[in-house]
Amino acid sequence: MKTSARPEIGACLDHLCIDSPEPQRLALFFQRIYDMHVSQLAGGLVLCEAPGRRVLIGAGVPNQVSFFGYALPDQAALERYRSGALARGAEAITSPSPLFGPDAFAVRDPDGRTVVFGVRAPEAPVAEALPGRLQHVVFRSTDLDTLVEFYSRQMGFLVSDRVQDEAGVLRACFLRTDVEHHSLALFRSPESRLDHFSFETTDWEHIRRWADDFSVKRMPIFWGVGRHGPGNDLFFMVKDPDDNLVEVSAEIEQCAADRSMGIWPHEQRTLNVWGNAIMRS
């Protein structure tokens, strides 16, 4: 919960709904690779879940997220946040998420994506799996400045770090909603789409365990193992059947309440201090 000692809104990423031309195929990927239980929900949505991680899949064009949800700790915190967001100019719409209750609310961002805010419902018991809670999501955008303005000004997300080129043009932005360095990141790109989302595991040992598990399942690592500059987190990524990047990360930076915003150069070392990086623009 946000207190006077913390400047963040006090929310964490709870779930996201990915569009796919073949939802069942994508669901089977998460079931096999990430040990997630698969169930069918009303409205044609498929729910993939394991302890700490929930991903919805709906029918649609690939590489898009129709909505994603942030959980506030309780009803009082949700109402305070709703009042603040409306006061800052946000326009509330009905929540499309079946994973939040009727008191949730949503807004549509400048790229047409819906972000939902609610209170986390108790999770149904699911089988044990390697730890990896849903921690952050990243989008590419053709209008990065407008998107950053929306999330930082209207929605109250805090900018932890900016990535700028030599001319001072913003190339990437990392925003936080609680003590962790980022729960949302935005990259400038020739296309607006989902870039990746991340399951945060506990430590370096569990990064190894995840990688060994993927090896047994013959799931090749696409990028990593490496360490990001902004966030200082360990990571590796694979590609799902729809060409989305899916990350396992660990040890993300815990930000002090008075942490100042950082500026990073637009170069490969910023995205991976250990080696090569995927440059989006």
N, C-alpha and C positions, 0 to 999 in steps of 0.2 A: 504494500500500500504506500502511496505517496505520503510523505510527511514533510514537515517544515525543513527537515535536514536534507531532503533529496529533491532535486529539481525535476525529475522525470515524472511522467504520467502514471507510472506504476503498473504497467501492463506487460504481458508477455504473449508471444505468438502462440496461438492455440491450435489452429488448423488452417488448411487452405484447400480450395477446390480447383483442381486442374482439369482443363478441357482436353479431350482426346478423341480422335476419330475411331479408336477401338478401346473403349473403357475397360472391357474385360481383360484384354491383353495386357494393358498397363497395370491393372489390379493384380494380375498373376505375377507380374514382375516384382511388385512390392511384397507380395506374399512370399515368393521364393527367395528374393535377395535380402529383404529387410525383416523377414519373419513376422509379417503383419497379418492379422486375421482379416478376412474379407467378408463383408456382408452387404446385402442389397437394401437400400433405403427407398422410401417413397420418392416419386418424381424421377426415377431412373438413375439416381446417384448411387455410386458404389463407395462404401466406406472401408478404408484400410487402416487398421489400428494395431498398435502394440503399446506397452507402457510408455507414456510420455509423448507419443507421436500419433497423430491422426491426419490422414490425407483423404479427401473426397475426390472422386473422379466423375466427371460428367461428360456427356457427348458434345463434341464441338471441334473446332479447328485446333491443331496442336500448338504447343508452346504458349498457351494463354492460361491465365488464372482468372476465373470468373468472379471469385470472391475469396477473401482470406480474413481470418478472425483473430482479434486480440482479446485476451481475457483479463478483466480487472478482478481484484481479489474478492470483492463482495458487492452487494447491491448499492450500498452507500457510496463506495468508490466509483461505481459505474455512473450513478446519478451526478456526482460532482464532475466527473469527466464530461458527461453529456452536456451539462450546463456550460462548462467552459468552452467546449468545442462550438456550441451554438453561438455563444457570445463572441467568438473569434470569426464568425461568418460561415461556419459549416452548415450545410443544408442536409438535414437528416432524411433518410428514406427507410422503408421497411427492410428489416434484415432478411436476407435470403437463406441464412444458415440454419439447417436443422439441428446443429450441435449446440446452439445457444437457446435460451428460453425466450418467451415473448417480450421480455423487457429489453432485449438487445436492440441496438440501432445501427444503422449503416450510413455511409456516405460514398459518393462516387468520386474517384480521383480524376485529374485532368486527362489521363490516358483511357478513361472509361472503365476502369477496374473498380470493383466494390470492396471496401474495407469495412468490416463489421466489428463492433465492440459489444461484449457481453460478459457474463459471469460463467466460468467454467463449470460444466455439469460433472457430477461424479462419473468417472470412467467405469465402463463395464469390465468385469474381470476378463483378461485375455492371457494367453499363454506366455510364459517367461521367454525373454529374448535378450540379446545383447543390449545394454543401455544405449539409448540414442534419442533424446527428446527433440522434438521439433523446436528449433531455436531462432532461425532467421530465414528470410526470403529475399531474393534479389531480382530486380527487374531491369531490363534494358529499355531505354526511352529515346525517342527522337527529340523530345522537348524536356530535357533534364532540368533546366533551371525552373521551369514552371512547376514541375513535379516536386522538386525539393522545396520550393516556396510553399506549396500546398501542405506537405506533411510537416514542415517545421513551423509555419505560421498558423495555419488553421487547425491542424490536428495536434500541435504541441509536442511533436517528436523533437528530440535534441540532436543536433549535429555533433557527432564525436570527431569525425575527420573528413576533410575534403581532399580530393586528388585534383591537382591543377596542372595544366601544361605550361610551357615557358611563356606563353602569352597571357596567362592568368585565366584561361578558359576552364571552367569546371568540367572534369571528365568523369568523376565518380564521387558519391557522397554516402557516408555511413551514418545512420541515425539510430538512436537508442530510445527505448521506452521504459527501461529499468536500469539496473546497475551494469548490465552486460553491454559491451562496446557497441554492438548493433543488433537490432532485431529486424531491420530493414536496410537494404543498400540499393542504390540506384546508379546505373551506368549510362553514360551517353553512348548512343549506338545509331546506326542507320535504320534500325527497326525497333519497334516497341513490342516486347515479348517477355516471357519468363526467362530469366537467365539460369538461376539455380535456387535450391533451398537446401537447408542444412539440418542434419540430425547431430546434435551435440552429445558426445559421449563423455566419459568421466576424466580420462587422462591419456597419456602417451601409451600406456600399456594396453588400453582398450582400442586405440587406433590400430595397434598391431593385431589385436584379436579380430577386429572387423576385417582388416586386410587379409588375414589368414582364412577367415570364414568365406570371404569372396573368392579366394583362390580355390578353395574346395568346391565352390559352386561354379567355378570357371567364369567368373565375372571379372573382366580385366579392368584395372584402374586406368582411367583416361588422363587424369592430371594429378600429380603429387606422387609421393608424399612431400609436402612442403609446409612452409610457414608464411602466413599473410603478414604484411607490414601493418596496416590498420587492423587492430584487433589482436594482433600477435598470436592468433590461433593456429594450431596444427591442423592439417587437413589433407584429404584426398577426395577426388571426385570420380564418379562413373557417369555413363550416359544411359538414360532409360530408353525404351523402345521408340519414344516420340522425339528423341534428340534433346531432351532436357538434361541439364547437369544436376546430379544429386550428390550432395557432399556429406561426408562424415568429418566432424571437426572436434576439437577438444581444447580446453584451457584458454578460452577466449578471455580477453582483458576484462577485469572488473574495475569499473570506473569510480574514482573518488567523486564525491558530491561537487567539489569545486574544480573538477577537471576542465581545463581549457580546450577549445577546439584545436585540432592539429591540422597542418597542411603538409601533404605529401606530393612529391613530383610524379608526373605521369610517365612512368617507366615500368619495365617488367619487374624490377626488384621490389617495387612497392607492393605488387600483388603476390609476389613469392620471393622472400628474401633469400631462399635457398637455391633458386634456379629460374628456369623459364616460366613464363606466365601466358595466359590467354588474354590477349588485348582485345577489348570489345570495340575500340575505335582508335 
